[in-house]
Amino acid sequence: MKQICVIGVGYVGLVTGACFADLGNRVIALDINEQRIAGLKKGIMPIYEPGLEELVKRNVKAGRLSFTTSYAEGLKGTEYAFIAVGTPSGVNGEADLQYVASAARSIAENMTEPLVIINKSTVPVGTGDWVADIVSRALPKPIPFSVVSCPEFLREGSAIGDFMQPHRTVLGSLEREAAEKVAQLHLPLRAPIIITDLRTAEMIKYASNAFLATKISFINEIADICESLGADVKEVAAGMGYDKRIGPAFLDAGLGWGGSCFPKDVKALAHMADERGLHPQLLRAVMDINYDRRKAIVKHVEDMLGGLQGKVIGLLGLAFKPNTDDMREAPSIDIAQDLTAGGASVRAFDPIVCETAQDILPAVEMFDDPYLMAKGCDAMVVITEWNEFKHLDLECIRDLMKQPVLFDGRNIYEPEYMCLLGFTYRGVGRGQE
């Protein structure tokens, strides 16, 4: 049984800690947020992730997982310390590394024996060297340590499965022995392990996310062309996806990408290129296409209604994707604000985030039932492809609405069926024009 300290109990840290505990390790999850740690000790999860609450409680009960706000307690007897703190976007798109720096200094000030420090947070290329320098300078006395980069590839909504059945594990270090020690932790996952240098490992994460964001922006641009030429982007994407060189993943046209990873990682990669005098024009186009989607959706709704002033518009979903409560960079925020600015009254239903979203969207009326929300609406917009939205009683929804106008921002319904039901329906790139 290995002893591990995971610093940060957000999406990445809490999932990482709980999963390593489930693999038979003793894990101490550390966070300086006293409220979060107090809640976890009572079994209250700070985030929503399918299966996480059960996983945490099972391993706490088994004595493999515990929580603390103390670095001294968290690092006592620990062999591995994972840094899994937030790295939000700064003013110019750069990654804000203040929490990484704070964690590195606190590790140095409290470690008492040799330690492998693993960067799990998504950090700019060169951060591993920088963390090593911070630790070296902050150590009260010389203690051997190593720094390894182990970028996470977890998707919110399926993070536990992604951890337990990964496509690959990427490890980077200037010390092969340290990387191999971390590789031993991951052997039970039975996935390919790639060992490289620190900077290459850090770059793999950014390049991966930027490529996936590019696929989404690409298919959204194709959707606009499909719409203007009378083609169906869903069929186009299916036909493309059979080509093994392309694959079907991330070819769902819609409202674009949001969340905690793609927006900040593409911005950060472009910023790194800018700092070195390069011209990341593809990355800029990927971001521009993504944010243009939100304006375009509002324009489509306005056209369908003949104007927004005085209209009541319902949003189905608020989270940036299903099976998460994450509202960071969610398309719903810009869309709701633009609809309101156009004179519409906006209401929303989301099965998870309505209560917490009220602070983010104070002008939006939140409902705890989709049918109550639909009553009196001039239009509804599908924002998040929650599975339960596919099984709504659409005839009931139609009868409750003032006007049966529906813009399907995630293409979860079939145009022919919606028209048969009497809806004025529009999807994304379905060839309606």
C-alpha positions as CSV (number, residue, x, y, z in Angstrom):
1,M,0.0,0.0,0.0
2,K,1.4,3.3,-1.1
3,Q,0.8,6.6,0.8
4,I,-0.4,9.5,-1.4
5,C,-1.2,13.1,-0.7
6,V,-3.5,14.8,-3.3
7,I,-3.5,18.6,-3.0
8,G,-6.8,20.1,-4.1
9,V,-10.2,18.6,-3.9
10,G,-11.8,19.9,-7.0
11,Y,-12.9,17.8,-10.0
12,V,-9.4,16.5,-10.7
13,G,-8.1,16.2,-7.2
14,L,-11.1,14.5,-5.5
15,V,-11.5,12.0,-8.4
16,T,-7.8,11.3,-8.4
17,G,-7.7,10.8,-4.7
18,A,-10.8,8.6,-4.5
19,C,-9.7,6.4,-7.4
20,F,-6.2,5.9,-6.1
21,A,-7.7,4.9,-2.7
22,D,-10.0,2.5,-4.5
23,L,-6.9,0.9,-6.1
24,G,-5.8,0.0,-2.5
25,N,-3.6,3.0,-1.7
26,R,-3.8,5.2,1.5
27,V,-4.7,8.7,0.3
28,I,-4.9,11.9,2.2
29,A,-6.8,14.6,0.3
30,L,-5.6,18.1,1.3
31,D,-7.2,21.5,0.6
32,I,-6.8,24.8,2.4
33,N,-10.6,25.5,1.9
34,E,-11.8,24.6,5.4
35,Q,-15.4,24.5,4.4
36,R,-14.8,22.0,1.7
37,I,-12.8,19.7,3.9
38,A,-15.4,20.0,6.7
39,G,-18.1,19.1,4.2
40,L,-16.2,16.1,2.9
41,K,-15.6,14.8,6.4
42,K,-19.4,14.8,6.8
43,G,-19.9,13.1,3.4
44,I,-20.9,16.2,1.6
45,M,-19.4,16.4,-2.0
46,P,-18.2,19.9,-3.1
47,I,-18.9,18.9,-6.8
48,Y,-21.4,16.7,-8.7
49,E,-19.8,13.8,-10.6
50,P,-21.7,10.6,-11.2
51,G,-20.5,7.8,-8.9
52,L,-18.1,10.0,-6.9
53,E,-20.1,10.3,-3.7
54,E,-20.4,6.5,-3.4
55,L,-16.7,6.0,-4.3
56,V,-15.6,8.6,-1.6
57,K,-17.8,7.2,1.1
58,R,-16.7,3.6,0.4
59,N,-13.0,4.4,0.7
60,V,-13.5,6.7,3.8
61,K,-15.3,3.8,5.5
62,A,-12.5,1.4,4.5
63,G,-9.9,3.7,6.0
64,R,-8.1,4.3,2.7
65,L,-9.2,7.9,2.2
66,S,-9.1,10.9,4.6
67,F,-9.2,14.7,4.5
68,T,-7.1,17.5,6.0
69,T,-6.3,21.2,5.7
70,S,-2.8,20.6,7.2
71,Y,0.2,20.1,5.0
72,A,2.2,18.7,7.9
73,E,-0.5,16.1,8.4
74,G,-1.0,15.4,4.7
75,L,2.7,14.9,3.9
76,K,3.6,12.9,7.0
77,G,4.9,9.5,5.8
78,T,3.8,10.4,2.2
79,E,5.8,9.0,-0.8
80,Y,3.9,10.9,-3.5
81,A,2.3,14.4,-3.5
82,F,0.0,15.2,-6.4
83,I,-0.7,18.9,-7.1
84,A,-4.2,19.1,-8.4
85,V,-5.1,22.8,-7.8
86,G,-6.9,25.2,-10.2
87,T,-5.0,27.0,-13.0
88,P,-7.6,29.5,-14.2
89,S,-7.1,31.9,-17.1
90,G,-5.4,35.1,-16.4
91,V,-6.2,38.5,-18.0
92,N,-4.3,37.7,-21.2
93,G,-5.3,34.1,-21.5
94,E,-2.2,32.9,-19.6
95,A,-2.6,30.2,-17.0
96,D,-2.7,31.6,-13.4
97,L,-0.2,29.6,-11.5
98,Q,-0.6,31.2,-8.0
99,Y,-2.2,28.1,-6.5
100,V,0.5,25.8,-8.0
101,A,3.2,28.1,-6.5
102,S,1.5,28.2,-3.1
103,A,1.2,24.4,-3.1
104,A,4.8,24.0,-4.1
105,R,6.0,26.3,-1.3
106,S,3.8,24.6,1.3
107,I,5.1,21.2,0.2
108,A,8.7,22.4,0.7
109,E,8.0,23.9,4.1
110,N,6.4,20.7,5.4
111,M,8.0,17.8,3.8
112,T,10.3,15.8,6.1
113,E,11.5,12.9,3.9
114,P,12.2,12.2,0.2
115,L,9.2,12.9,-2.0
116,V,8.0,12.6,-5.6
117,I,6.0,15.7,-6.5
118,I,3.5,15.1,-9.3
119,N,1.9,18.0,-11.3
120,K,-1.6,16.8,-12.1
121,S,-2.9,20.3,-12.8
122,T,-2.8,21.5,-16.4
123,V,0.2,23.8,-16.4
124,P,2.2,25.7,-19.1
125,V,5.2,24.1,-20.6
126,G,8.1,24.7,-18.3
127,T,6.1,24.6,-15.1
128,G,7.7,21.4,-13.9
129,D,11.1,23.1,-13.9
130,W,9.6,26.1,-12.2
131,V,8.0,24.0,-9.4
132,A,11.3,22.3,-8.8
133,D,13.0,25.7,-8.4
134,I,10.3,26.9,-6.0
135,V,10.7,23.7,-3.8
136,S,14.5,23.9,-3.9
137,R,14.4,27.5,-2.7
138,A,11.8,27.0,0.0
139,L,13.2,23.9,1.6
140,P,14.4,24.7,5.1
141,K,17.0,21.9,4.8
142,P,18.2,19.7,1.9
143,I,15.8,16.8,1.3
144,P,15.8,14.8,-2.0
145,F,12.8,15.3,-4.2
146,S,11.7,14.8,-7.8
147,V,9.1,16.5,-10.0
148,V,7.0,14.5,-12.4
149,S,4.4,15.7,-14.8
150,C,1.3,13.5,-15.1
151,P,-1.4,15.5,-16.9
152,E,-5.0,14.5,-16.4
153,F,-7.3,13.5,-19.2
154,L,-10.6,13.4,-17.2
155,R,-13.9,14.4,-18.7
156,E,-16.5,15.9,-16.3
157,G,-19.4,13.6,-16.2
158,S,-17.3,10.5,-16.9
159,A,-14.2,11.2,-14.8
160,I,-14.2,8.0,-12.7
161,G,-14.4,5.8,-15.8
162,D,-11.7,7.9,-17.5
163,F,-9.4,7.5,-14.5
164,M,-10.0,3.7,-14.2
165,Q,-10.0,2.9,-17.9
166,P,-7.6,5.5,-19.4
167,H,-6.5,5.6,-23.0
168,R,-2.9,6.2,-21.8
169,T,-0.9,7.6,-18.9
170,V,1.6,10.3,-19.7
171,L,4.6,10.9,-17.4
172,G,7.3,13.4,-17.8
173,S,10.4,13.9,-15.7
174,L,14.1,14.7,-15.9
175,E,14.7,11.7,-13.6
176,R,13.7,8.4,-15.2
177,E,13.6,6.6,-11.8
178,A,11.0,9.1,-10.5
179,A,8.8,8.6,-13.6
180,E,9.1,4.9,-13.2
181,K,8.0,5.1,-9.6
182,V,4.9,7.0,-10.6
183,A,4.3,4.5,-13.4
184,Q,4.1,1.8,-10.7
185,L,1.1,3.6,-9.2
186,H,-0.6,3.4,-12.6
187,L,0.1,-0.2,-13.5
188,P,-3.2,-1.5,-12.1
189,L,-5.0,0.6,-14.7
190,R,-3.5,-1.6,-17.5
191,A,-3.1,1.2,-20.0
192,P,-0.1,2.3,-22.1
193,I,2.3,4.4,-20.2
194,I,4.3,7.0,-22.0
195,I,7.5,8.3,-20.3
196,T,9.1,11.4,-21.7
197,D,10.7,14.7,-20.5
198,L,8.8,17.2,-18.4
199,R,8.1,19.8,-21.1
200,T,6.9,17.2,-23.7
201,A,4.5,15.7,-21.2
202,E,3.1,19.2,-20.4
203,M,2.7,19.9,-24.1
204,I,0.9,16.6,-24.8
205,K,-2.0,17.8,-22.6
206,Y,-2.3,21.2,-24.3
207,A,-2.0,19.8,-27.8
208,S,-4.6,17.1,-27.0
209,N,-7.2,19.5,-25.8
210,A,-6.5,22.0,-28.5
211,F,-7.0,19.3,-31.2
212,L,-10.3,18.2,-29.7
213,A,-11.5,21.8,-29.5
214,T,-10.5,22.2,-33.1
215,K,-12.6,19.2,-34.1
216,I,-15.7,20.8,-32.5
217,S,-15.1,24.2,-34.0
218,F,-14.5,22.5,-37.4
219,I,-17.8,20.6,-37.4
220,N,-19.7,23.7,-36.2
221,E,-18.3,25.6,-39.2
222,I,-19.3,22.7,-41.4
223,A,-22.8,22.9,-39.8
224,D,-23.2,26.5,-41.0
225,I,-22.3,25.5,-44.5
226,C,-24.6,22.5,-44.4
227,E,-27.5,24.8,-43.3
228,S,-26.9,27.2,-46.2
229,L,-26.7,24.4,-48.8
230,G,-29.5,22.1,-47.5
231,A,-27.3,19.3,-46.2
232,D,-27.7,17.5,-42.8
233,V,-24.6,17.9,-40.6
234,K,-25.5,14.8,-38.5
235,E,-25.3,12.6,-41.6
236,V,-22.2,14.4,-42.8
237,A,-20.5,13.8,-39.4
238,A,-21.6,10.2,-39.4
239,G,-20.1,9.7,-42.9
240,M,-16.9,11.4,-41.9
241,G,-16.6,9.4,-38.7
242,Y,-16.4,6.0,-40.4
243,D,-13.0,7.1,-41.8
244,K,-10.6,5.8,-39.2
245,R,-8.3,8.7,-39.9
246,I,-11.0,11.0,-38.6
247,G,-13.2,9.0,-36.2
248,P,-16.7,9.9,-34.9
249,A,-15.7,11.5,-31.5
250,F,-16.1,15.3,-31.1
251,L,-18.1,15.7,-34.3
252,D,-21.4,16.7,-32.8
253,A,-22.4,20.2,-34.1
254,G,-24.0,22.4,-31.5
255,L,-23.3,25.3,-29.3
256,G,-19.6,24.8,-29.1
257,W,-17.3,23.9,-26.2
258,G,-17.1,25.3,-22.7
259,G,-16.2,24.1,-19.2
260,S,-13.0,24.3,-17.2
261,C,-10.5,22.8,-19.8
262,F,-10.9,23.6,-23.4
263,P,-11.4,27.4,-23.1
264,K,-8.5,28.0,-20.7
265,D,-6.2,25.5,-22.4
266,V,-6.6,26.8,-25.9
267,K,-6.2,30.4,-24.6
268,A,-3.1,29.3,-22.7
269,L,-1.5,27.5,-25.6
270,A,-2.1,30.6,-27.9
271,H,-0.6,32.8,-25.2
272,M,2.5,30.6,-25.0
273,A,2.9,30.9,-28.8
274,D,2.4,34.7,-28.7
275,E,5.0,35.1,-26.0
276,R,7.5,33.4,-28.3
277,G,6.7,35.6,-31.3
278,L,4.7,32.9,-33.1
279,H,1.4,33.4,-34.9
280,P,-1.2,30.8,-33.6
281,Q,-3.8,31.7,-36.2
282,L,-5.5,28.2,-36.2
283,L,-5.9,28.4,-32.4
284,R,-7.4,31.9,-32.7
285,A,-9.8,30.8,-35.4
286,V,-10.9,27.8,-33.2
287,M,-11.7,30.2,-30.3
288,D,-13.4,32.7,-32.6
289,I,-15.7,30.1,-34.2
290,N,-16.6,28.8,-30.8
291,Y,-17.7,32.1,-29.3
292,D,-19.4,33.1,-32.6
293,R,-21.7,30.1,-32.0
294,R,-23.4,31.7,-29.1
295,K,-24.2,35.0,-31.0
296,A,-25.5,33.0,-33.9
297,I,-27.8,30.9,-31.8
298,V,-29.4,34.1,-30.3
299,K,-29.8,35.5,-33.8
300,H,-31.5,32.3,-35.0
301,V,-34.0,32.5,-32.0
302,E,-34.6,36.2,-32.8
303,D,-35.3,35.4,-36.4
304,M,-37.7,32.5,-35.5
305,L,-39.7,34.8,-33.2
306,G,-39.5,37.9,-35.3
307,G,-37.8,39.7,-32.5
308,L,-36.9,39.2,-28.8
309,Q,-38.6,42.2,-27.1
310,G,-41.2,41.0,-24.7
311,K,-40.8,37.3,-25.5
312,V,-40.5,34.6,-22.9
313,I,-37.8,32.1,-23.7
314,G,-37.0,28.9,-21.8
315,L,-33.6,27.2,-21.7
316,L,-33.4,23.5,-21.3
317,G,-30.1,23.0,-19.5
318,L,-27.5,25.3,-18.1
319,A,-24.4,23.2,-17.4
320,F,-21.7,23.2,-20.1
321,K,-22.3,19.5,-20.7
322,P,-24.5,16.8,-19.2
323,N,-23.7,14.9,-16.0
324,T,-21.9,17.8,-14.4
325,D,-22.8,20.8,-12.3
326,D,-20.0,22.9,-13.9
327,M,-21.0,26.3,-15.3
328,R,-17.6,27.6,-16.1
329,E,-17.6,29.0,-19.7
330,A,-21.0,27.4,-20.3
331,P,-22.7,28.6,-23.5
332,S,-25.8,29.1,-21.5
333,I,-24.3,32.2,-19.7
334,D,-23.7,34.2,-22.9
335,I,-26.9,33.0,-24.5
336,A,-29.1,33.9,-21.5
337,Q,-27.4,37.3,-21.1
338,D,-27.8,38.2,-24.8
339,L,-31.4,37.1,-24.9
340,T,-32.1,39.3,-21.8
341,A,-30.2,42.2,-23.4
342,G,-32.5,41.8,-26.4
343,G,-35.5,42.4,-24.3
344,A,-36.6,38.8,-23.6
345,S,-37.6,37.3,-20.3
346,V,-35.5,34.2,-19.8
347,R,-36.3,31.2,-17.6
348,A,-34.4,27.9,-17.3
349,F,-34.5,24.3,-16.1
350,D,-31.4,22.1,-15.4
351,P,-31.6,18.9,-13.4
352,I,-28.5,19.7,-11.4
353,V,-27.3,23.3,-11.5
354,C,-30.4,25.5,-11.3
355,E,-29.9,26.4,-7.7
356,T,-26.2,27.3,-8.0
357,A,-26.7,29.0,-11.3
358,Q,-28.9,31.7,-9.8
359,D,-25.8,33.6,-8.6
360,I,-24.3,33.5,-12.1
361,L,-27.5,34.4,-13.9
362,P,-29.6,36.5,-11.5
363,A,-31.9,37.8,-14.3
364,V,-33.0,34.2,-15.2
365,E,-36.0,32.7,-13.5
366,M,-35.1,29.2,-12.4
367,F,-37.6,26.3,-12.4
368,D,-37.4,22.8,-10.8
369,D,-39.7,21.3,-13.4
370,P,-39.3,21.5,-17.2
371,Y,-43.1,21.5,-17.8
372,L,-43.7,24.4,-15.4
373,M,-40.9,26.2,-17.2
374,A,-42.5,25.6,-20.6
375,K,-45.8,27.1,-19.7
376,G,-46.3,30.3,-21.5
377,C,-43.0,30.2,-23.4
378,D,-42.8,31.8,-26.8
379,A,-39.7,29.6,-27.5
380,M,-37.5,27.1,-25.9
381,V,-33.8,26.4,-26.6
382,V,-32.0,23.1,-25.9
383,I,-28.7,24.1,-24.3
384,T,-27.4,20.9,-22.6
385,E,-28.0,17.4,-24.0
386,W,-29.2,15.9,-20.7
387,N,-30.5,12.4,-21.5
388,E,-33.8,13.2,-19.8
389,F,-34.6,15.9,-22.3
390,K,-34.7,13.2,-25.0
391,H,-37.6,11.6,-23.2
392,L,-39.8,14.7,-22.4
393,D,-43.5,14.5,-23.3
394,L,-43.1,16.8,-26.3
395,E,-46.8,17.0,-27.0
396,C,-47.4,18.3,-23.5
397,I,-44.5,20.8,-23.9
398,R,-46.1,22.0,-27.1
399,D,-49.5,22.5,-25.5
400,L,-48.0,24.4,-22.6
401,M,-46.1,26.8,-24.7
402,K,-47.6,30.1,-26.0
403,Q,-45.9,29.4,-29.3
404,P,-44.4,26.0,-30.1
405,V,-41.0,27.3,-31.2
406,L,-38.0,25.2,-30.4
407,F,-34.4,25.8,-31.2
408,D,-32.4,22.5,-30.7
409,G,-28.9,23.6,-29.9
410,R,-27.7,20.0,-29.5
411,N,-29.6,18.2,-32.3
412,I,-31.2,15.8,-29.8
413,Y,-34.5,15.7,-31.8
414,E,-35.3,14.8,-35.4
415,P,-36.6,17.7,-37.5
416,E,-39.3,15.6,-39.3
417,Y,-40.8,14.3,-36.1
418,M,-40.8,17.8,-34.4
419,C,-42.5,19.3,-37.4
420,L,-45.1,16.5,-37.4
421,L,-45.8,17.4,-33.7
422,G,-46.5,20.9,-34.8
423,F,-43.3,22.7,-33.6
424,T,-41.6,25.4,-35.5
425,Y,-38.3,23.6,-35.2
426,R,-34.7,24.4,-36.0
427,G,-31.6,22.4,-35.3
428,V,-27.9,23.1,-35.9
429,G,-26.8,22.5,-39.5
430,R,-29.9,20.3,-40.3
431,G,-30.4,21.8,-43.8
432,Q,-33.5,23.8,-43.0
433,E,-32.6,26.7,-45.3
